[in-house]
Amino acid sequence: MSDQYYDPDPEALLAQPWNTTFLSQRDLGLVIPINYVTSPGVSLTAACFGNNRYDEDEALKCFSNLLALGFKRLVVDLYWDHGRNIWSFCPVQVPTSPDEVPELTSQPEVTTSARPSVSSVNNAGAVTARSAVQLDELFAVAAAGLGAHLTVSDDAVENWRRQVTPAVTFSTPSIQPTSSASTSPLFQPPPGDGQAYQLSPYQCTPGINFPVLTRTISSYFTNTSNTLEASITYLVFNLHLAAPFDDPTGVASTPPQSELPATGNLLSDIVATNLSSYLYTPTQLDNDRTNLNSTWFRANSNRQPDLNYEAIVVDSTGIHATPDGWPSESYIEFQQGVRLLAAYGQVDSAMQGYNFSGDMNNFFSFQYINNPREVEYAESGRLTQGCFFDSSTQTLTYANNNSWAYSDELHIEVSGGNLTTSTFHATGNLTSCGLSLYLNQTLGNVTANENITLYKDIAYSSIWSWARGQPLLPSQATDVNDGTLYRCAVLDTTLGGRWRVENCGESHPAACRTMNDPYGWAVTDDSGTYGDGQDNCPGNTTFAVPRTGLENTYLLNAINNRTSPSSTEGDTAFWINYNSLDAEACWVSGVNATCPYTERSDTDQTKTVVVPTVAAVIIFVLALLTFFVKCAANRQNSRRRSRRKMDDGWDYEGVPS
């Protein structure tokens, strides 16, 4: 097994324009509470072990490829092998030597479906979620609408701070193996020097254990510990009991308490070995929520979550708190220096004696960070049920509250070894409707270590912002005009509301967000250049860019339903407040915004954008720049460093490793 645990295939690494696409979309969501940001998820059982091979070297490659492709939610089926006292990925106990296995005769070969994963859990059978708040007063705040403010008594807030976690409930797996007519030996000793055991129908190596994943993630974090590549990863654990090796397809009996994981073998103990410094815990969340004055509000403004998504309460002393709010990704990653959230998923009834209290300070329960939603698709891939877009309102309410929403009901069709067009539309529409996709099937009957093509297509199709192939570099967008002017973004209705680059001097209407309302949008009556966007926006609005797929859908709806003056009738492109004026391939919001990833030595960071009335072109003046590094090149040269603007100048900042 390689010492370099994170070792993806070269084709799994992001390349232009995808690296710019993923980075720009991540940056847009940095101030959104993490429960409203969609991120693709995957079952490791389906993507890495769909062929029933459980080999640590193959698993290392598969885990690495999935992380590199942008899958941020990893659903992990773990099996407690009480014969060896380890957590294993293999569904069967692995003997320590062939001598331990009794002499067996042949029996029917068994073909199994993937073990039940998060998608098979219902509310009655999953681990009970932590109570977000116990007081009717605070529930009333949330019910009245997110972003509300209310003064409550000190006693009420103090009681809420003492909230407790309910007991854990369990479910029994509903998926059972089925038999086929063929026969094969139940047990075969490992070939060669003991590399693998054939435990029909599974082939397992002794080293295919949970630390293989934790070391891979730790190595991945080390390799992406900079503000260009860092992102949050989520682990969801489904807990099973490994079947006995003399009955691989049987149902394991509940072991005595003495054979269940003890201190040192608890999941949180194993996570702590490699990942404790990266973990954002329920304890930290409770501390953050209890006194926002000393947590979120103390951070720089670009690291505070958008409070229009949050329910906030204020006590008589001016202490702000939130009953169910979440921090932003920028706060978690760049303020606190952590990148990982872990949660329970399904728990088999045979594991009901597991010591959950030993993990409760580190792991969230299932419903707390996962909200499964049923969806249905039209033949074209459009969602006909389950979309969080609500045409009757532009206000964030519980009717369109997509907090932690995901769906594993994916519309996936493969033709000629490639995903069909309707599949791309379906997965794209899923994220545009505010849901994270969760891949719970083996694509094309191959795992992600064998061939990543289909897995790459699924991950990339979850992009909700840029159209496929965008954003083009200015040199790629040339026509009769100067290609250097292609530094601004438009939403194009002919591309289904996706974005493309545009000459900043062209004339289009602009998108304007209603103050204090993430889903409220207006469109300017007048067309103008990109630099005219703010001046043309109506009162109580600001020139803005969507930051989530659902925000983008609300903007597209506002465009499609606008009453336009004749001067803008027929427009299909609409300015959004997004540009790469300061540095090529570095997209930022704001006409005079500077790229946070370029190296500078000057003290005056002001850039002026002038729109001449005669030439109708934009001249970009970059004041006193002595170091100008393109983001595309900087991505390769700055893997372990990044830029942060401080009150007293510029310095380098990396995510702690």
N, C-alpha and C positions, 0 to 999 in steps of 0.2 A: 504494500500500500504506500502511495506517495506521501512524502513529508509535506508537499504543497497541497493541502486539502482542497482549497478552492482553485480548480484547474479546468475552466470551461474550454470547450472546443473554440477555435478561432472564429468560426462562423456564428457562434452564440454572442460574441461581443458586439456592442452597438457600433454602427458605422454611420457616416453621413448619408441621409439627413436624419436617421433615426436617433442618433445621439442628441442632436439639437432638439428634436421633437420631444423626447422623453424629458430632457433637462428643462425645456421651457414650460412644459405642462406641469412638471413637479414644482417649479418655481411659482407658477400661478397659484397653486394650492397650498403654498407654505403657510399662509395666514388663515386658512380655513380650518375649523376644528376637525381633527382627524376622523371623527365618526361620519363626516359628510364627504370625505374624499374617497373616490372609488379606486380600487387597486386589484389587479387580477390575482386569483387564488388557484391552487392546484392541489389535488390529492397525490401525495407521493406514492401511495399504493398503486394508483392507476397509471401515473406517468413514469414511475421508475420500476415497478414490480409487476406490471401487467402480464408479463410472461412467466410469472411464478418463480423467477430467478432472484435470489436474494444474495448478492455478491457485493462485498464492501467496495471493491475497486470500481465496479460498474455503478454502484450507488454514488460514490464520490463524483464520478463524471456526470451522472444524472442530476444530482443536487446542484452541482456547479452550473450546469447548463441552464437549469430552471431559474436560478438566482440571476444569472447574467442576462437572461431573456426578459427579466422584469416581473416575474411572478413574486409578489410580495407576501402573499398569504399561503403558508405551507400547512396543509392538513396532514397530520402525522398519525398513522396507526401504529401503536406500540403494544408489544406483547410481553407480559411478564413471564419470563422463563424461570420458574422458581427452582428448577433443578440446578441451574447455574447462578441464580440470584442476579440476573441482569435483565434490563429492558432490551428487547430485540425487535427487529423489523420482521423476522421470520415468524409466521403464524404457528409454528410447531417448535416444541422444545428441541434443542440441538444437543445430541449426546456429546460428552467430552471425549469419547472414543468409541469405535465400533464394538468393542467388547461389552459395552453397557447395554447393547440392544439385544433382546432375546431373539432366538432363531424364529423367523417368521415365514409363513407361506405367502403366496401371491393372493391378492384380492383385487376386486374391480378398481381400475384407475378412476380417480375422482377429478372432475373438472369444476373449479370453483369460480364464482363471480368474485369481483373485488369485495373485500370485507366491507361491511357497512361503514360509511364515513359520515362526515358532518351532515350530508344531505339527507340521511335516513333518520335523523333525530327529530322528534317532535317535542312540543313544549312539555308534555306530560312525562316524557322519558329522559329528558336531558338533565344535566346538572343545573340545579336551580340558580338563577342569577342573583347577584348581590342586590339588595334593595338600594335603589338610588336615593330614596328619601322616605322617611317615616311619617312626616307631618302633613296633615291636610292643608295647612297654610302654604307650604311650599309646592304641593301638588297643584294648588290653585294657581300659583304663579305660572307654572309650565302650561297648564290647560288654557290659560288666558292668551297664550301666544308667546313664542320665543322672542327673546329680546326685551321682555317686560321687566320692570323694576318695581320692587315693593319693599316697604319697610316692615320688618317683623320684630317681634320681641326678642330680647337677648336670650330668654329662656328657651324660646322656640329654636333659635339657631344652635344653642348649646345642646339641646336634645337631639337635633339632627346630626351634630358632630359625633354623637355617641352611637350612630347607627351600627347594626351588627349584620353579619352574614348568615342567611338562613341555612338550614341543613341541606345536604346533598341528596338528590334522588337519582335513581338508576334506571337503565333500560336493558332489555334483553335483545341481542342481535336478531334481526328479522331475516337476514339473508343466510340461507343454508346451502351447503354444497350439494350438487346433484351428481349421480353416477352415470358413467357411460359403460358400454359393453366390453371394451377392451380390458386386458389385464396387464399388470406390470408389477415388478417386485415392490413391496411396501417400503423396504429399506435397502439401500445399497451403500457400501462404505465409500468414503470419498476417494476420487480418482487420484492417482499420482501420490503427492506428498501430503494428502489430507486437506485439499483446498475446498472441497464442498461435499455435503451430505445430500443424497437423494432421498428425501422423505416424501414419498409420493402423495400429492402431485407437486410438491415444492422441492426446490434445490436451494440449500442454504449453506453459506459459509459460517464458521463459528464466530467470525469477527463482525457480522452484520448487526451491530448494536447501536443504540442511541448515540453514544459519543461520536460515531462517524458523522452524524448530522451536526452536532454542536460544534465539532472542530471545523467542519466545512463552513458553517456560518461565521464562526470566529475568524477564520482565514479570509472569508469574503469581506467582513467588516474591516479587517486590516488593509485589504487591497483597495477598499473604496472609502477610506477614512479621509475624505475631503469634501468641501462644500459643492463640488461639481457632481459627485457621484453618490453621496450618501442618501439613503432613503430608509424609511421605516419598514421593518420586517415583522410579520405576525406568525406565531406558531400556535396551532390548535391541536391539542392532544386527544386522540381517541384511545381509551385504555381497554385492553383485552387481556385475557389469560391465554397463554400459549397452550395448544393442544399437546397431549403426550406424544412422544415420538413413536410409540408402538400403536398409536391410533391417530394419525395426522389429521384425519378429516372428522374426527369425533368432537364432541363438545366437552371441554375441560370442566372438571368438577371444582367447586369452590375449595381452595386450599385452606388449611388451618391458618389462623392469624400469624403464627410463627413463621410461615413460609411466604408471607406477603412482604413487600418492600419495607425495610426498616431504615432508620437514620443512616445516611450515607448512600442509600439506593433510592431515596425519594427523587422524583423528577426534578424538583427544585435544587436538590443537592448536585445532580449531574449538570444542570444548566449553569449552576454557580461556578462549576469548575472552569468553564471556558467563556461564559457569557454574562456573568453577574454584573460586570461594569457597564454592560450595554442595556440592562433590563429596566424598563419603566414599569413600575409595580402598582398594584391597587393601593398600597400604603402611600406612595407618592401622589397618586391621583387624589386620594382623600385629603392629603395635606394641601395640595394645590387648590382644591375646590373650597376648602374651609375658609381661607383668607386670601382672596385674590389680590388684596393690597400688597401683600408681601411675596406674591408669586408672579402671576401673569403681568400685573400692572407695573412690576419693577423691571420687566424686560424692555428692551428697545421696542419701539412701535412696530417695527417690521417682524417682530417675533411674538407679538400678542395675537391671540385668536380674534377673528372678526366677531365682536360681541353681538352683532345682529343675528347671529346663529345661536346665541346662548340665552338661557333664562338666568337672570341675575337678581339676587336679593340683597338688601342692605339693612344692617341692624342699626340701632339707635346711636352707635358710636361711629358709624360711617364705614364699618367693615363690610366689604363686598364678598359675597359667596355665590356659589351656583349649585343647585341640587343635582343636576345631571349633565353639566357641561364638560367638554373635553378641550384640552390644549391644542394648539396648532402644531404642525410638524416642525416648523422652525423653532418653536419653543422647546420641544422635546429634544431635537437633534442638536441645535446650535446654542441653546441656552443651558440645557442640562447635560448635553453630551451623551445621550442614550438613543438607542435605535431599535429596540426589541420589545414587543408585547407578547406575552404567552397566556394561553387560555385553555380550559378544559373543553373537550367536545363530548363525544359519546363515552359512556362508562358502562361496560358489561356488568351484568348482575353478579358475576363471579368475582368482580373486583370491588364489591361494595365495602369490603373491610379495609380498603386502602386508606392510608393516613392522609386524608385531604387537608386536615388542619395544619399539617407540616408544610404544605405548599401555599396556603391561603394568602399569605402576605406577598407572594410573588406572582401568582397566576390568577387571571380573571376567569369567571365561569362562562359557560357557553353563550347564553342569551345576552350577556353583558356587552360583548363586542361583535356579536353576529346576529343578524336579523334575516332569516330565510324568507323569501317571498316567491309566491307562485306566479309564473308568467306564461303567456301564450303568444304565439307568433302567427302572423299571416304568412302565406307562401313566399312573399317577397322578403321576409325577414323583419318586417315591422311588428312591433309589440302591439298586440290587441288587448292584453290584460297584464297588469302588474307595473305599468309605467307610473312613475311618481309625478309626472307632469300633470298639472290640474289647470285647465284653461279658464276656469271660473275665478281664479285668484292669482295675484302676483305677490301675495304675502306668504311668508314661511309659517305654515301651520302644521298641525298634526296630520292633516289630510295628505300633505305632500312632504312629510318628514321622512327622509330616506336614511336616517341614522343607522349606520352599520348594515345597510341592506345589501343582500347578495342573492344570486340565483345560480343553481347548478343545472337548471333546465335549459341547457344550451341547444341552440338550433345548429347542429354541426353536420355538414354533408361533405363527403370527400369524393372527388371525381378525378380519375387519372392521377392519383397521388397528390392532388391539391385540393384546398378548400374551395367550395363553390362561392360564387358571388353572393348568393343569399346568406351564406354563413358569415361572410365579412359584414354584410349589412346587419344581420341579427346581433352579432356581438357588439358592433359599434352602437346600435340602437339601445342595447342593454345599458351601456355606460352613459349614453345620452339621456336615458331615463332615470339615472341616479342609482343604478345597481352595479355592484362589483360582480364580475363573472367568476364562477368557480368551476374549474375543469375537473370533472370526476370520471373521466373515461380515458382509456388508452387509445391514442389517435392512430388510425391506420394500422392497428395491431403491432405497433412498434413503440418502444420506450424512448424517453428523451435522451438517453445515452447512446442509443442505436442510430437515431435519425431525428434531428431537432426541427426539421423544416416545418412540419405541421404545428408544432408547439410554438415556434417563432411566429407563425402566422396568427395563431390565436392570441398570443400576447400583444402583437402589434395591432391587431384589429380592435383591441380595447381602447385605442387612442380615440378621444372624443373631439380633439381640437383641430389639428392640421389635417388637410386632405392628404391622401396618399402621395408620397413623393415630395411633400412640402415640409418645411420651408426651403425653397430654393436659395442658394447663395446668389448674391447680386450678379456675379459673373455668369450664372446660369439662367438669369431672367432677362437677358438683354433682348432688345428689339431695336427699332430705329432710334430710341432714346438712349441716354446714358445709363448703362446697367447699374452704376453705383447708386442710383436713386431707388432701387428696389429694396428698400429697407423698412417698409411698413406693411401691416397686415390688414386684410379685409375679410369679413365673413361673406362668403359667396353662396347665394341661394341656389345657384345651379349646381353646386357641389353638396347639396343637402345640408347647408349650414356650416360646412367645414371651412377652414381658413386657407388662404394662400397669400403669397407676397404680392405687393403692388408698388408701383411707382408712387412715392410719397407726394408728388406734385399733381397727381390725377385728382379729379373732382368727384366726390361721392358723399352721400349722407353719412352721418356718424351715429354710433350707438351710445346712448347715455343712460346710466343707471340712476334710478330713483334713490335719493338719500335714505340711508338706514333700511334698505330693503333689497336683499340679495337677488330676488327674482323680479324686481320691478324695473322695466326697461321702457325707454322712449327712443324715438328716432328723429333726428333733426329734420326740420322742414326744408332747410337749405343744404345744397351740396357745397363742398369745399375741399381744400387739400387736407392732408392729415393734420397739419399744424393748425387748421381752423376748427378742429373738432370741439374743443372746450368752449370756444366763443359761440359756436352754433347751437350748443346744447340748451334746452329750455330751462327755466328756473326750477330749483329744487332737484336738479339732476347734475351728474358729472360725467364727462367723457371717460369711458371705462372699458374693461375687457372681461369677458366671462372667466371664471376661475375654476369652475367644475362643469361636467357635462350637463347637469341639470340646469345650471345658470345659462349655459349656451342654448339649451332648448327653449327656455323662456324668452331669450332674446330673439331667437328665430321666429317664435310665435308672434312677438311684438312687431317684427318686421313684416311678417305675412299678413297681419291684421291692421296695419297702419292705414290711415287716411292720408294719402300723399298729395301734395300740390303737383300741378302739371309739370313743374320744373324737375321733379325727381321721379316722375312716373316712368316705370320700366327699368329702374335701377336694380341690378342684381348683386352689386358689391357695396358693402357698408363698412366704413372705417371702424375698427376696434382699437382701443388705446394700447397698442403693442407694436414695438419697433426694435430694430437693431441698428439705430443711427450711430450709437457710440462705438460699437465694435461688431464686426461681421460675425454672424451666427450666434450672437449673444442678445437674446430677446428680453426686453424690459418694458414695463408699463410707465408711460409718462414721456412727453415730448423731450424734456431735458434730463431724463433719467440716464444714469451712467451704469455701465456694465460692472457688476460687483466682482467679476473674476479677472479683470485686467490689471496689470501692474502699472502703478503710477508713482511719480516722485514729486509731482507738482502739488501745490496747495490750493490752487483755484480749479475746481472741477466743473465750472460752469460751461455749458455748451449752448450756443445760440443757434436757433433755427430761423432762418430768414426766408420769407416767401415773396420774391419780387413780383410786383403787379404786372410788369411787362413780360418777362421771360416765363413766369408761372412755373418756376422750378424751385427746388429747395437747395439752399447752400448750407452745407454743414461746416460749422466752425468749431473745431475742438481746441479749446484754449490751453496752451502751454503743455501739451502732452509730450513728454520726453520718452515715455515708454508706452508703446501701443502694441499689445499682443492680441492677436486674433483668438477668439474663444475656441475655434476648432483646433488650433495648434496648442492652445493653453491646456486643453483637455488632456493631451498626451503628455505635456511637460510638467503638469502640476497635479499628479495623482495624489500626492501627500500634502498638498498645501492649497490654500484658497485665500480669497481676499475678504476682508471685512472692513467697512468704514466705521471708525470710531470717532468720538467727539474730538479727539486730539490728533486725528490723522488716520493713515491707513496702516494696517498691520496684517500679517498672515494668520489664518486660523484654520485648523484642521479639526475634524471630529476625533475626540480621544479614542485611541485604539487600545 
